[in-house]
Amino acid sequence: MRISLGAIGLLIAVTATSAADLSPVDAQGFVELRGVAVDSSLPSFVHGGLGLLQFDDEHDGMESERFVLDLSGPLTETLRALFSAIATTGEDEQNPIDVTEAFLEWRPYPQSHWRWRAKLGTFYPPISLENRGVGWQSLYSLSPSAINTWVGEEARSVGAELSATSVGATLGRDLDIGGVVGVYGWNDPIGVLIFERGWSLNDRVVPLFGGTRRPLEWLRISGSLHQRELLGLPAEATEQQLQMVLRYSF
């Protein structure tokens, strides 16, 4: 069980002015200070354990978790850029400062009832209206839904996206109709964490050059007799048998 004793978020919103075209450039961010009490005998998956919680007995109390900064603004009348950076503490697999999203978005002027939008860079899929805050955070709770938690951990990609929406109001309809297609890469391990750990509820957003600890990661160090004992294998088990168990059991 995790009991959240408190959370303090400092939201900074700054609007600057570009001398070239007097268009606003937005900088939004927050600094998070959190008090956490944990009653669990399992080490957190964040530190390579089997626990499904973001924190564990050795990593609770007052936590200065992260600083997030979003910068966005127009480059031209139809082209916009967004850059999101995060600084984290207390998570071994993360870089102290990293990038969560960085993309260009193009929205041409409409010529008909169709509205087009294209994105190029690294970004999260348009999966819901839940995570629309600074740094792809939920606007409604400390921890997003289980599926959005997973998206924040594994589903961000590098690629291009194209969406089209037919605006119903211009045609006398009561609804809009749209679709999204994308080409992406560099997220081959997607789904592995769900298979090995299961679903979790947390507000972690894995940065572009970071990673997520996998449960029992230390067991993948090949070849020791201690591994064979922990896995219930006889001491004479071959290296191939050991690797097969590690591959399909964890």
N, C-alpha and C positions, 0 to 999 in steps of 0.2 A: 504494500500500500504506500502511496506517496501522498503526503499532506503538504500542500503548498501554503506556507505561512504568510507569504506576501510577495508581491512583485511590484517593482517601481520602474516605470519606463519614462525616460525623458525624450520627448518628441521634439525634434528641431525642424522647423520649416523655414526655409529662406527662399526668397524670390529675388533673383538678380536680373539685370537688364543687359542684353547684348547691344553693343554700340552699333552693330551693323544694321539690324532691322528692328530694334526695340522689342524683340520677342522675349518672353520670360524663360529663364532657365531655373529649374527647381532643384533644390538640394534638401532632401528630407532624411532624417536619421533618428536613431534612438540609442541610448545607453541603458543596459539592463542590469539591475541588481535584484537578486532573488534570494529569499530565505526558504530552505527546503529541509524537511524532516522525513527520513526514510526508515521504514520498518520492513526490511527484507534481508534474508540470509544469502541471496544470490547476488553476485557481482553484476553490475550493469553491462549490457551488451556494448555500451560505448567504450568500455575498457576490456572488451574481449570475453566477458562472462556470459552466463546463460540467462541472466535476468532481463525481463522485458521493459524495465523502467529506465528512464534516462539517467537517474542517479542511484547510488547505493549507499550503504552505511559508511563507506570510506570517502564519499564525495557528496556529503550533504552540508547543512549549515548555510551560512551566507555565501552566495555564489555571485561573483561579478562575471557574468556569462559572456557578454559580447557587446560589440559596438557595430552598428549597421549604418551604412550611408548609401543613399540612392541619389544619383545625378541624372537628370533627364531634361531634354529640351529640343527644340526644332533646329535642324541644320538648314533646311529650306522650307518653303511653304508646304511641301508634301512629304518631307523626309524628317524623321525624328530619331533621336538616339537615346538609349538608356544604359546606364552603367551602375551596377550594384556591387558594393564591396562589404566584406565582413571581417571583423577582428574578433578572435575567440580565445578563450583561456580554458584550461582544464580538460581538453580533449586531445589525447595523445596523437591521433591520426591526422589532425588538422594543422595546416600552416597558420602561423599567428595572424597573418593578413592574407586574404584571398578574395576571389571574385565569385559571385553567385550567378549574376546574369550580366550580359553585355550584348546588345543587339541594335540593329538598325531597323526601323519600321517605316514602310512607305504606304501612304494612303493618298492615292490620286484623287483629283476632283471628280465627283460623280458626273457621268454623262447620261445616265439613265436611272432606272430603279435599282440597278446593281451597285453595291458598295464593295470595293476591293481593298484588300490589305495584304501586304507582304512583309515578312520578317526574315532577317538573316543574322546569325550569330549563335549565341548560347542562351537558352531560355527554357522555361517550363511549358508544358502543353496546356492549352486552354481547357482545363478539366472541370472547373467549377468557379463560382463567384465567391468562394470562401476565403482563399488566400489572395487578397488584393491589397494588403498593407505594405509598408516599407519592408524591403528585404524578403518579399513573398511570404509575409506573415499573415496569420488569420486576423481578421478584424473583430472576431466575436469571442475568442477564448484564448487561453494560454497555449493549449494544445489543439491543433486542428483535428479533423476526422482521421480515422485510420488510413483511409485511402490517400488523403492528401499528405499525411505523414510519410507514407511510402513514396509518393511522387517527389517530395522534398529530399528524400534520401537517395533515390535511384533513378528517377525518370527524367531528370533534366538532360537535354541533349544538345549537340552542336549540329546545326543544319539550317534549313530554310523552310518556311511555312507560307502557304498561300491560302487566304480565305475569301469567300465571296458571300454576300448577303443580299437577298432580294427584299427590299423594304416594302412591306405590305401596304403601308399607308398611301404610297404613291399609286398603287393599283386598286385601291378600294378594298383591300383585304384586312382582316383583323390580326394577322400574324405575319412575322418575318420568316423567311426560309433561307437557310445558309448552309455552307459546308466548308470543311477545312481539309487540306492535304499538306503533307510535309515530306521532306527528305532529310534524314538525320543519321548520325553515327556517333562513334566514340562512347557508347554506353552499353557495350556488350554484356556486362554482368547484370543487367536489369532482371529482376526476379530472383536472383540468387539469395539475397538477404531474406526475402519472404519465405523461401524454401527452408533456409537453415534456421532462422530465428522465429518466424511467424510475424503476425501483425503487432504493431506497437502504437502507442499514443504519445507523441512527443513533438516538440517544436523545433527540432534540429533541421537545419538546411545544410546539406553537404555542399561545400564549395567546389568550384570547378577543378582545382588542383588538389583537393583533399580526398578523403575516402571514408568508409564506414567499417569499423571493426566487425568481423564475423565471429559468431559464437565458437568457442573452442579453437580459435585460430592457432593457438600454440601447439595443438595436436598435429598440425600439418607439417611440423618439423620432422623430416623423414628419419626412420631407421632405428629408433631407440628401443631397448628392451622395456623401458618404462611405458612407452606407448602400447606395446603389445599387452602388458598387464592391465592397463586401464581399459583397453578395448575388449578384454576377455579372450585374447588370442593366445595360443601356446607360444612358448619362447622360440620354437623352431619354425614359426610361421615365416614365410618368405616375404621379401620386400614387396613383391607384386601383390600378395594377398593383403598386406598392410595397406598399401595404397588404394586397393579396391574398396576396403572397408572405409577408409577416410573419405574417399570420393563419393560413395553412395550412402553413407550413414550420417555425414555432418555437412 
